[in-house]
């Protein structure tokens, strides 16, 4: 297949991934604000979408980590091909859609990296991946960021309830709800700054691998703009299934807790973006919500749900790598193989969408509390499929 057509195909699926990243991670910014009633669901996703777009223009450090760090450059340049990148994105998109259907707040970041690493290893060998960068910029931030955000949220929640003494009163709750409008907006801005850059990095890596852009250069303006727009549109449509899990499944978030969790998440993500750490905003937010639950006296944390989410985190990178590797093996055989991978990816993605339509979650029922029996059954099913 002509190189330009392959590059265009990669750019298209990269933007699809960015779109799924948007609705998959809407919960990161707005789940607690929607759960506490600080923002109406449609207002929340509109604010989040606009700030995701703005955040995409604030930095390119994370994009450089992807386009210039994870995949090594050999004597002949970048060793990964556009076809391999396409295969890696297939693994990431399918994992995003699968976990969205299950309502699991998994990491789009690790799905992307897993898919790319699996495709690169199968297509170009282990030497094509800089595992030192993977460890320092991906693995270690994944381990520590939710712990840091959780600890900060725990202290902030405890301080909020201790200082106000009346945090349960209507007046105090109203104050924290107003504060959540600002804190949730900061998380949305931070999300755009970190997550939109990952797709920018992938497209830039593709252009470099195909010879359309010089190695070591930053994302072009049209790449930044298109990625920011794609993630914003996905965010506006709202990942209601995951929003319900984060807002209601981990703990029954109250306004003071939501404000603490969002502030802690925003600070962690923005600092990491500045340092070029491609961390998972999903893990940061989930860790902060757990910390906010622990910081409130007598608050109940649903550890069963937390355990299932953590299990999904462990499987994200290797599962996406496996799918990406298999896709790379098939797509690299011939043009027919590439077409087969594209068709299978389309069928798989539409399959998850069709399944989700059977039991829809939207802005009207996102805060509905299911019965204990149905919640337990849903979590058990999610655990078995994850």
Secondary structure, DSSP 8 states (H G I E B T S, - for coil): --HHHHHHHHHHHHHHHHHHHHHHSHHHHHHHHHHHTSS-HHHHHHHHHHHHHHHTTT--HHHHHIIIIIB-EETTEES--HHHHHHHHHHHHHHHHHHHHHT----HHHHHHHHHHHHHHHHH-GGGB-HHHHIIIIIHHHHHHHHHHHHHHHHHHHHHHHHHS-TTSHHHHHHHHHHHHHHHHHHHHHHHHHHHHHHHHHHHHHHHHTTSS-TT----HHHHHHHHHHHHHHHHH--HHHHHIIIIISB---HHHHHHHHHHHHHHHHHHHHHT----HHHHHHHHHHHHHHHSTT--B-HHHHHHHHHHHHHHHHHHHHHHHHHHHHHTT-HHHHHHHHHHHHHHHHHHHHHHHHT---TTTTT----HHHHHHHHHHHHHH-
